[in-house]
């Protein structure tokens, strides 16, 4: 049996999508044996496709990606608000 999960992450614009992809790329290279992991982006969207014979592996990988995306979002928002405060002074 093969399990496949596709995740689509929508970013505010293509610049943010490219930065997110560059942050996630090192973590998402060299998938474990028997797993296929791909990441592709266009416009504002970043799509992940995870395939494996193990549903548990697919789900844990999808959750790890979602946690990384959430962390990126928090850091990105904090850095943007800091930049905004710096420009007002």
N, C-alpha and C positions, 0 to 999 in steps of 0.2 A: 504494500500500500504506500502511496506517495501522498504527502500532505504539502499543500501550497498555501502560502499567505502572501497577499499583496497589500502593502500599506502605501497610501498616498498622503503626503504631508504638503499642505498649502502654506506658502510663505507670503509675506506682505508684498514682496517684489522679487525680481530675478536676482538682484544683488544679495539679498538675504538668503535665497535658495542656494546660490553659489557658495556663500560663506558656510552655511550649514553642511553642504556636501563636502567642502574641504575639511571641516572639523571631523565629520563622520568617516571619511575615507580610510584613514589608517586603521580604525577599528573594524572595518568591514571588508578587509582584504584577507585572503587566505582562510576561507571557510573550512570547517572541519570536514574530514573525509565523508563523503556521502551526502553532503549538503551543498546546494547551489544558492548563492546569494548575489543578487545584482542590485545596483542602484543606478537610476537614470533620472535626469532632470531636464525640464523644458519649461520656459516661462517662469511661473511662480511655483510650479509643482515639482516635488521630489518623490519618486516612486521607488519602493523597495519590493523585491520579489524574493521570497525565501522558499526553497523546496528541499524536502528531505523525506526519507522513509520513516522518520521518527516524529510523530506529532508533538511530542514533548520538546524536542530540539527546536522545531519550528516556532512553537509558541514562546519558548524561553528567549529565543533570538529576537522575535518580534517585540517582546516586552523590553528587552535590553535596548533595542533601537528606540522605542518610545520613551524610555527613561532618558536616553542620551538627547533626544529631541527636546524633551521637557527641560533638561538642564541647560541646553543651548539657549532655549527661549528665555529662561530666567536670567542668564548671564547677558544675553543680547539686550533685554529690556533694561537691566540695570546699567549697562554701559551706555545705552542711548539716553537714559535720563541723566546720567552723569555728564555726558557731552552737552546735553541741552542746558543744564545748570551752568556749565562752564562758559557757554556762549552768551548767557544773559549778563554776565558780570562786566 
